[in-house]
Amino acid sequence: MGLIFYGNSPDPIEVDDRTLAHLKVVIALKLRRNESFTLSWRHPDATGRSTLWLHPSIPLRFTFDEPIAPELSQQWLSELSNSANSSGGILLTAEHIEPFERA
């Protein structure tokens, strides 16, 4: 399980490593361009949802459990990037993994 530390909050946000690896790429691209945006997700226990306002001037740190970065899905990166560029910001959704087709 990966962690996002945002701002001065001592309480991290838990995100699985694969999801966090994709988020890190999309978030870094937006912040590198000096763009602010929101990141929203549903709580895993179905008790609610949360939204963060991400701004380039606010400290942000990603921590991963796995020492090796996963292979990234270009499709998922594209979906997350498109939502990051929308008025609603990034809406964290599950990865859509295409089934492997045998020839």
C-alpha positions as CSV (number, residue, x, y, z in Angstrom):
1,M,0.0,0.0,0.0
2,G,1.4,3.4,-1.0
3,L,1.0,6.7,0.8
4,I,0.4,10.3,-0.3
5,F,1.6,12.9,2.2
6,Y,0.0,16.3,1.3
7,G,0.7,19.6,3.0
8,N,1.4,19.7,6.7
9,S,-1.0,16.8,7.5
10,P,0.6,14.0,9.4
11,D,-2.1,11.6,8.2
12,P,-1.3,10.0,4.9
13,I,-3.7,8.9,2.2
14,E,-3.4,5.2,1.5
15,V,-3.5,4.2,-2.2
16,D,-2.3,0.9,-3.6
17,D,1.1,1.0,-5.3
18,R,-0.1,0.5,-8.8
19,T,-2.7,3.2,-8.6
20,L,-0.2,5.5,-6.9
21,A,2.4,5.0,-9.6
22,H,-0.1,6.2,-12.3
23,L,-1.3,9.1,-10.1
24,K,2.2,10.2,-9.5
25,V,2.9,10.6,-13.2
26,V,-0.3,12.5,-13.9
27,I,0.0,14.7,-10.8
28,A,3.7,15.5,-11.5
29,L,2.9,16.6,-15.1
30,K,0.1,18.9,-13.9
31,L,2.2,20.4,-11.1
32,R,5.2,20.8,-13.3
33,R,3.1,23.0,-15.6
34,N,2.2,25.0,-12.5
35,E,-1.5,23.9,-12.7
36,S,-3.8,23.5,-9.8
37,F,-6.5,20.8,-9.8
38,T,-8.6,18.5,-7.6
39,L,-8.1,14.8,-6.9
40,S,-11.3,13.0,-5.8
41,W,-11.9,9.4,-4.7
42,R,-14.5,7.2,-2.9
43,H,-13.6,5.8,0.4
44,P,-12.9,2.0,0.3
45,D,-15.4,1.3,3.1
46,A,-18.1,3.0,1.1
47,T,-18.7,5.6,3.8
48,G,-18.1,8.7,1.7
49,R,-15.7,10.4,-0.6
50,S,-12.8,12.9,-0.4
51,T,-11.3,15.7,-2.6
52,L,-7.9,17.4,-2.3
53,W,-7.1,20.7,-4.0
54,L,-3.6,20.1,-5.4
55,H,-1.4,23.2,-5.8
56,P,2.2,23.5,-6.9
57,S,3.2,25.4,-3.7
58,I,1.9,22.7,-1.3
59,P,4.4,20.0,-0.3
60,L,3.6,16.6,-1.7
61,R,5.3,13.2,-1.2
62,F,4.6,9.7,-2.5
63,T,5.8,6.6,-0.6
64,F,5.6,3.1,-2.2
65,D,5.8,-0.3,-0.5
66,E,7.1,-2.0,-3.6
67,P,10.8,-1.2,-4.4
68,I,10.2,-1.8,-8.2
69,A,7.9,0.5,-10.1
70,P,5.1,-1.4,-12.0
71,E,4.7,-1.2,-15.7
72,L,2.3,1.6,-16.4
73,S,-0.9,1.4,-18.5
74,Q,-0.9,4.1,-21.2
75,Q,-4.7,3.8,-21.4
76,W,-5.2,4.4,-17.7
77,L,-2.7,7.3,-17.8
78,S,-4.6,8.8,-20.6
79,E,-7.9,8.4,-18.7
80,L,-6.5,10.0,-15.6
81,S,-4.9,12.8,-17.6
82,N,-8.1,13.6,-19.4
83,S,-10.0,13.8,-16.1
84,A,-7.2,16.0,-14.6
85,N,-7.8,18.4,-17.4
86,S,-11.5,18.5,-16.9
87,S,-13.4,21.0,-14.7
88,G,-14.0,18.2,-12.2
89,G,-10.3,17.3,-11.8
90,I,-9.0,13.8,-11.4
91,L,-11.7,11.3,-10.4
92,L,-9.8,8.2,-9.2
93,T,-11.4,5.2,-10.8
94,A,-10.3,1.6,-11.0
95,E,-8.1,0.5,-13.8
96,H,-9.8,-1.1,-16.8
97,I,-7.6,-4.1,-17.6
98,E,-8.3,-5.5,-21.1
99,P,-8.5,-9.3,-21.1
100,F,-5.6,-11.0,-22.8
101,E,-6.7,-12.5,-26.2
102,R,-5.0,-15.6,-27.5
103,A,-4.3,-15.8,-31.2
